[in-house]
Amino acid sequence: MNFDFSDDQKFLKAEARKFLDANCPTVRVRGVLDDGGKAYDDALWTAVAAQGWLGAAIPEEFGGLGLGHLELCAIAEELGRAVAPIPFASTVYFLAEAVMLAGDQAQKAELLPKIAAGEAIGCMATSEGPGAVTAASLKATVADGRLSGVKLPVTDGDIATVALVLAKENGKPGLFLVDLTGAGVTREPLQTLDPTRDAARLTFKDAPARRLGAAGAGLELLEQVMDRAAILLAFEQCGGADRCLEMAKAYALERYAFGRVIASYQAIKHKLADIYVKNELARSNAYYGAWALNTDAPEMPLAASAARIAASEAFWFAAKENIQTHGGIGFTWEMDCHLYYRRSRQLSLVAGAPRVWKERLVSHLERRNAA
């Protein structure tokens, strides 16, 4: 079985890289990082929307390109390589996927065209502080179509126009769509390790909310959304990890120490080899996840967990070893190494910490083996 991209998908990937090389050099990323009042690159967001990427997997009847999830995976990998400072993941991997998965016709007709056009920015508001969210720990509530509660941290919460919120209705968890530009919503920016991806505390007080999917099915729906997002995020992480390996290799081949390029020393060779092995393992799991996502295979929860764990580990390891390979200069602000280290930490937490996914993987394996 061939899990590789098709020629058309490889062409899309190559064109996406050309576009991002021209429109998202690291100086653009630093522009967001250095500007404390800028949460994302709005000009890049508009340009990406014009490329049609936001609607890559959205059906044509709702204003998208109708290409499919494999094409979206190819785009995601290039966005990760460029550490693009835009709310693509929150809007496309979470909000759009949730609406396509469980939205009714009216919700799809309202939101999906806006997402595809770049007019709507999404965010996923599930966490209420440290620790995993469970039915017992969930405090946010919805009564008579009004949401009250606090969510933090919410990635892209300070710039989003629509939030997907996990809350209790009649004592049972549900997912709800909330217009963040409407009444009853207060936002407070939060400082994080990666300021190129916005985060906020969202406080809701009788904010109008519409349920997504069946009543009381919030946690089941959330798991499905998370599985889809985990696979797409894995491709972003693979893209970032590959770029870290390229940076480390290039520097090792030009930096001299004791009359020799440092790439000739065994310690550096081992670092680069270890990065390569982890990257290839992550890519294998990501491709398996992409197949499961594109075919809606029953193995998707298992594939998503494996892809999430392997990609999170690979990107963090590659970003860390890239800094180490650069030596003392790797820790400085002028080098780009820290941009990838920051993003590796951010992406490893945005859809749940790796330990949560490891527990999910074990649970899925236990259920499969018991069947």
N, C-alpha and C positions, 0 to 999 in steps of 0.2 A: 504494500500500500504506500502511495506517495503522498506525504503530508506537506510537501513544499508548495509554495505559491505557483499559480499558473503564470504563463508568459504575460498575460494582460495585467495580472496583479503585480508582477515584478515591474512592469512598465509604470503602473500607477505609483508604486513605491519609489522608483527612480525619479519620477517627476515631482513627487512630494519632497524628496530630498533636495532637488534643485531649487524648488520654491522656498524651502525653509533655509537653505544655505544663503539665498539672496535676501530673504525677508526676516529671518530670525537668527542673525549672528549673535554671539554672546554679548555683544555691546547692547543689544536690545534687551536681553535678560537683565543685564546690569542696570539698565535704565529704570527698570521696575524696582530692583533691589536697592539702588541708591536713592530713589525718590520715595521718602516715607509716606507721602500722600497718594501714591499711585499703587492701586491694588492689582492691576493687570495691564497688558498692552492692548488698548482698545483698537488701535490701528491694525495690529496683527489679527485681532479677532475679526474685524470687518473683512480683512483680506482672506482669511481662512473660510469665512462664510461665503465669500464670492467664489471660492474654489469649489464649493459644494460639499466640502468634507463633513460639515455638521449634519447633513442629510444623507450621508453615504449609505446607511442601512435603513433609512426611513423610506417607506413605499412611495412611489411616484404620486399616488392619489392624494398624499398628504404633503406634497411639495418637496419630497426628497429625491435622491437619485435612484433609489431602489437597487443599489448594487449588491448589497449583502454584507454579512459580518466578516467574511474573509478580507474584503477590501478595507473595511474599517480597521481590522487588525494591522494591515499593512501601513495604513496612515498613522495608527497609534504608535507603531514602532519608530517612525520618523519623528513624530512629535516628542517622544522620549529622548531620542538622540539629540534633539535641539533644545531640550529642557524648556520648551515653549511656555512663556508666562501668561497663559490664557486658561479660562475655566472650561476647557474642552471635556475633561473627564467628568466633572460634576454634571455638565449639561447633557452630554451624549451617552456616557456609559451608565449613568444613574437615572436621570430624569427621563430621557427619551426611551431608554430600554424599559423602564417601569411603565410608562404610558403605553408603549407598544404591546407590552406583555399583558397588562390588566385594565387599561383604560377602556371606557365605553366609546362609542362612535363620536359622541359630542366632545368628549375630552381629547380624543385623538385629533379631531377636526380643528379644535381650538389651539392646542399646544404644539403639535408636531410641525405644522407649517412655520410657526414662529421660531421653533428651535432650528429648523433647517435654514431659515433666513438669517439667523443670528440675532433675532429680535428678542429672544427669551434666553436668560441665563438661569441655569438650575443649580440646586444644591440638595444634598441629602442630609436631613437633620434627624439623627437617631440617638446619638450619644447625649447623656445628661451629666457627664463627668467621668472620672476614672472608673474602669471596670466594664465588663461586658453588659450589654443591655439584655434584660430578660423580662418576661411578662410580669414577674414579681417586683422587679426594680423600677419598672416604667412608671413615671409620675405624671407626665403630660396627659391631659384628658381632653376629650371632645364631648360636648353636650349640646344638643339642638343645633348642630352645625357650627359650633364656636369652639375654637381651640385655645387652651390656656396651658402654660408651662414654659420651661426654660431648656434650651438645647445648646450644648457646647462641648467641644469646639465644632463648629460647622465650617467645613472647607468651602470657600467662596461665598460664605453666608453674607458678607458685607456688600457684595456686588450682585447677588442673584436677584432675579425678579420672581421666581417661582421656587418654592421649597417642597420637598417630599418629606413629610414629617411622620414619625412613628409615635402614635399616641393611643390611649385607651378610650374606647367608646363602649359604654355599658359594661365596663369591667374587662373587655377583651381588646387585645392590641389590633390596631388597624393602621393602614397607610393613608395619609391625607395630603391633598394638594392645597397649598396656601399661597395666595398672592402676597408677596412680600412688599409690594408697593401700596397695599391697602391699609386699612385701619387695624389697630390692635397689635402692631409689630414694632418692636424696638430692637435696634442692632447696636452691638458694641464690638469694635475691632479688637482682635487678640493678637499678641505677638507670638510668633512661632519660629522654629529654626529656619524655615524657608519662606521668607517674605514675598517671594515671587509667586506664591500661591496664597491667596487671601484666606483668612479664618476669622470667625466672629462668634459672639454669644448672641443667640436669638431669644428674645423674650416675647411670648405670645400672651395676650390678654383679650379673650373673647374675639379672637381673629377668625373671620369666616374661613371655613375649611370644607373641602369636598372629599369624600372617601374615594379611594382608588381600589377597585376590586371588591370582593365580597366582604361583608361584615365579619369581623373577628378573625380574618385570615391574614392579618398584618405580618406576623412573623414568618409564615410560610411564603408569602409573597416577597418579603424582604430577603429571605434566603435565595430565592430564585434571581432576584435583581443582583444580589451580591455575587452570586456565581458568575453571572454574565459580566459584571464589572471587573471581577477578579481576572478573568481571562484577557479582557482588553487592557487592563492595567499591566498584566504580565508582559504584553508586547511593548508597552511604554518602558517598562523596566529593562527589558532585553535591549531596546534601543539605547538607553542610557548606559547600560553595562558595556555594550560593544564600543561605544564612543570612549568610555574610560580606558578600555584596553588599547584603543588606537592612540590615545593621548600618551599613555604610559610607554607604549612601544616607541613612538616617535621621539619622545624625550630621551629614552634610554639609548637610542641610536645616535643622538647628537651630543649628549653630555659626556665629557671626558673626565676621568679620574685616574691619576697615576699613569697617565700616558695612554690609556685605553678607553674606548667607549664603555659606559657602564653596562650596556647590554651584553658584553662579553663575560661579565662576572656571573658565576653560577647562582648567587643569591637573587639577582634580578631576573635571570632566566626562570627560576622557580616561581617567582611572583607572577610573571606574565603567563606561565604555563598553568598555574592554579586558577588565574582569572579566566583563561580560555576554557578550561574544563568546566567550571561552574557556569559560564555563559552558555556553553553548548548543552549542558544538562537543562538549564532553564529554557532554552529555545525548544528543545525536544518536548518538554512538558507544555510549553505555550502552544506549539503546533497541535499537540493532541487536544488541548483545550479548544483551539480554534475549530478543529474538526467537529468536536462535540457541540460547540455553540452553533455552528453553521447548519448542522443536521438535526439539532435539538435531540441529541442522543441521550438515552437514559444514564449514560456514564458521565454526564456533564458535571454533577456535583463533585464526583471524585476527581475528574480532570481539572476542574476549577481549583480545587484545594491544592492539588499537586503543583499546578502552574503558579499559583499564588505564593506558595512556600519557596519553590525553587527560584522564582524570579526575584522575590524580595531578598533572598540570601545572595544571589548573584550580583544584583545591583549594589547592595551595600558593600559586599566584599570588593567588587571592582573599584568602587569609588574610594574606599579606604586604601587599597593597595596602589591606586593611582597617585594618591597623595604621598604615600611612602616612597614610591619610585622616584617622584620628583624631589625627594629629600627636603631640606630646610625651606626651599623656595615653594614647595607644594602647599605649605600652610599659609602663604601670604595672600592678601586680598587681591593682588594683581593677577595671580594665576586663576585659571578657570576651574581648578580641581574642586574647590569648595561648592561651586554651583551644583555639581553632580552629587556631591556628598549630601548637601541639603535636600536635594530632590529625592535621593534614595531613601532618606529617613521619612520624608513626607509621604511618599507613595507606599511605604511599607505599613503605614498606619491608617491611610485614608479609607480603607475598606475593612478595617479590623486588623489587629496586630497578628503577626505570624503565629504566635502561640495559639490564638483562637482558631486559626486555619489548620494548625497541626492537630488540634483536638477534633475538628470537623473531619479531617482526613482519616484519623483513626476510627472515628465513629462510622464513617462510610465504609471503610474496609471491614470492620466488624460485622456490619449488617450484610455486606455482600458475601462474606465468608460463611455467615450463618444461614444464608438462603439455600 
